[in-house]
């Protein structure tokens, strides 16, 4: 049966393979213009020099971006030894140099220091805010931003390949807020030399991975129209896999839509527990459970939505 949609009534996730040179905002702009959709947002910024998985939320999926942000991510990256740059990657200016290139044994020995919960200083050229101003803007103005260390979680780090005496590739799986550029910088310093990233690719992000991504060139090539974008859409619920789904009746769904809470049976135990309400396979609201009461946090307006049915 043909799929029929009202204008701008497509909701879900498109997972784009971001190419080198474009910003995350560039990708959002392209999709907005190409498919004439108003509500579009990205789930986690990638630097222009980074490539790989960039989840794009469309329509009511933009209300679920925060649920994705806490997901773990996997990156592959290449470090060049002996040079440190002001951006901690190959786009910056060299600020420190040392003709010392670590061997494989030394590198293996330092990696355990970076596993688990660690204190990490963000790059000077980062989106961290200091008194309301982004660190990269302060750096571009010729000043040094007064950044503080953050707690980040590193799950695994693997050595992938020794490319040359001066370059080595790695894979890291990490939590929210981790800067891979900072890892490269800190690897170098820990080894008594310097280091910066020359290549960075995000290969997995929460429920999204390389097998389900589409290139921006492919999106640009296809004909205009929501029906064509539909081919690449994944359900809103994709990013909600780790939270509780509560089936509700039509009457309960109508209450939730007006912002009213509904009582739950004793089996739903929790305090400030995340959940989402569904009626006839349609996502109704993002909620919290407190003392067997389901309280709507964000109501989703997707009556015409066909995704996930």
N, C-alpha and C positions, 0 to 999 in steps of 0.2 A: 504493500500500500504506500502511496506517495506520502511523504512527510510534509506537513503544512505548518508554518510558523508565522506568528505575528512578527512585525518588524521589531528587531532587537530583543527577541524573546528566546534566544539561544543561550544556554547556561551550561557551564562545565569547564574543563581544563584542556588546553592545547599545550603539548610539551614540545617546545621548539629547540632545535639544535642550533644554538647561537653561534654565528660565525665570528671569526676574528675581526676586530675593528668596530663592530657595532656595539652600542650600549644597550642595556636592558630596556631603557626608555625608548630607544629607536625601534625595538621589536614591538613594543606596545603600540607605538604610533603607526607602524606598518599595518598591524592587524586591525586597528580602529578604522583606518582609512580604507583598507582593502575590502573589508566586509561590512562596513557601515554599522559597527556595533559601538554603543556609547560607553558601557561599563567594562573596562578592561584593566587588569593590573597584573604585575608579575610577582611571583613568590620567591623572592631572594635575588639580590643583585649579583650580576657577574661583571667583572671589570672588562673594558673594551678588549684587552689583550687575552682574555679568557674565552674559552669555547665550551660547548657542551650543553647540558640539560638546563633549560630555562622554562619552568612551568608558568603558563599564562592563564590567569583566571578570567573567565568571560561571564558577563551578566551577574546573576546572583552568586556565582562561585567566588566573586570578589569578597563576599562576606565570610568565606572560610579560609582566607589566606593565613590567618594567624595560627590555624591548626597545622598548617604545613611547616611554618617557620621553625618549630621545635624539632622537626625530623632530622635524622642524621643524614650526612652527605658523604659521597665518596669522590675523590679527585685523583687524577694522575697529574704529576708535575715533574718538570725537569729543572734541576739546580745547576747553575754554573758557579764553580768554585773560584776563589781568588779575587772576586770583585763584589763590592757592595754598592748599591745605587740608592738614590734618595727616595725612590718609589718602591724599592725592594723587588723590582722586576726589570725586564730589559728595556722598558720604555723610558726609564729615568736616566739621570746623569750619574756617572761613577763618582763616589765620594770617598771610597777607601779601596786600597788595592794591596795584594800580597801574593807573591809567587810561591804559594804553598797549596798543594792539591792533595787532599786526604786520600788514604788508601781504603780499600773495602773493609778491612778489619776495624779500623778506627771509626768508620761510619757506623758499622753494626754495633759497636760498643756504646755509642752515644744515644742510639734510638730509644732504649728503654727509659731514658730521662724525659722523653717527650710523650710517653704513654700514660693514660689516665687523666686525672684532673690536674691541669697545670696553670700557672700564671703566665699570661701572654700579653705583651705590649703590642697594640695595633700599629700598623704602618702610619707614618706621618701623612701619607696620601691615602686616607681612608675616609669613610663617611661618618665617622664618630663626631659627635657634637661636643664643642667646648664653649660654654657660655652662649649657646644658641648658634654657633658658627661651625660649619663642617671643617674637619681637620685638613682636608685637601685644599680648601679655600685659604686657610691660614698659611699653609705651606706655599701655595702659589703666590701669596703676597710677600714671600720672602722671610716669613717668621717660622719659628719652630713651635708646633702645637704642644701644649702641656698635657700629654696623654697619660693615663694611668693604666696599670695592668688589669686585665680581666681574667676571671676563672673560665677556662674552656675545657672541654673534654675530648680527648683523642682516644679513639677506640683501638685502631690498629695503624701501623706504618709498615709498609713493605718496600724493600728495594726491588725495583723492576729490572733495571739494566745499567751497566756501566757503559755509557756512550763513548766516552773518551777519558783521558786523564783529567780533563777539566769539567766534565758533565756527567751527571747521573740522574736517572729517573726513578720516581717513587710513586707509591699509591698510599693515600691516607683516607681513613674513614673517621669522621669527626662530628662533633655536635655543633649546636647553634653558637654563632659568634666567633668561630675559629677563622683566623686569617692564615691561609696557606703561604702567602708572601712572608709573613712573620716567621713561619716555620723555617723557610729557606734561609732567612737572615740569621735566625738563632742557631740553625745547624752549623752554619759557617763559623759563627763566633765561638760555639762550643768546641769546634775542631781546631781553634787557634788560627783561623783564616777568615775569609769572607764568603758570602754566597748570595745569589739572587735568582729569581725564577725567570726562565726563558720560555717556558711553555706551561700552560695550565688548562686542564679540561675537567669539567664536572661530569662524571659518568653515572651517578645515581643520586637521587634526592628523594628520601622518603619512599613512597610507592612508585615513583617514576624512575625509569632506567632506560638504557640505550635502545632496547628493542622497540620502544613505543614512541620514539621521537620523530619529528618531521623537520626537514630543513626549511629555512626561510625562503630559499629559492623555490622549493616545491609549492609553498603557500602563495608566493608571488605569481607562479605560473598558472595556477588553477583559475577558473572563471570566477567572476564576482558572484556573491550571493551566499546567503546563510546556508542553503542546502549543501553547498560545496564545502563550507567550513565544517559542517556537521560530520563529515567523513573523518575528521581528525579529533573530534571532541571525545573526552572521557568524562564520565559522570562526576558530579560534584562530590558524591560520597566517597570517591577514590581517596581523598585526603582525610576521611573520617573513619577509616578502617579500624583504628585503634581505640575508638570510643564507643560507648554503648548506644545501640539503636533501640528506640522504644516505639512499638506499634501503638497507634492511638485510633480511637473511633472518629467518625465524622464530627460528632458533637464536640469531642475533645480537641480535634484539630481546629475547629472554628474558635474555640476559646483561646487556644494558643495564639492564633493569628491576631486576636485582638489584644494580646499582651497579658492575658489571664493565666495564672498557674492552674495545674490540675493535680489531683491526688494520685498517688501510685500505690500499687499493692505492696505488701511488706517485702516481697522478693527484691525490690529495688532499694538497696541499702547504699547510702553514701552521704558525704557532706561536702558540698561544693564540687560534686562529681560532674564531669562533662558528659553530655548525652545529646542525641538528636532525635527528633520526633518524625515519624513517617506515617502517612495514611495512604493506603492503596499504592504503595511503592513510590509515593511522591514525598519529597523532603519538605517538611512543614516549618521547622524551626530548629535553631541551635539553642541548646538548653543547659541548665544546671539542675542537678538533683540535690535537694536538701531536705532531710528528714521525711523521705517518701513523698516529696512534692516536686513536680516537674515545672520549673520556671523558665519561660522563654527569654533568651538573651538577645537573639536576632531572629526575626521572622523572615522567611524566604517567600518571595512572590513568584512562584513558578507554575502557575496553573496551566500554562500552555507548553510547559517543558515536556519534551519527549524522551530526554536522556534518562537512562537507568530504568525504563519501564520494560 
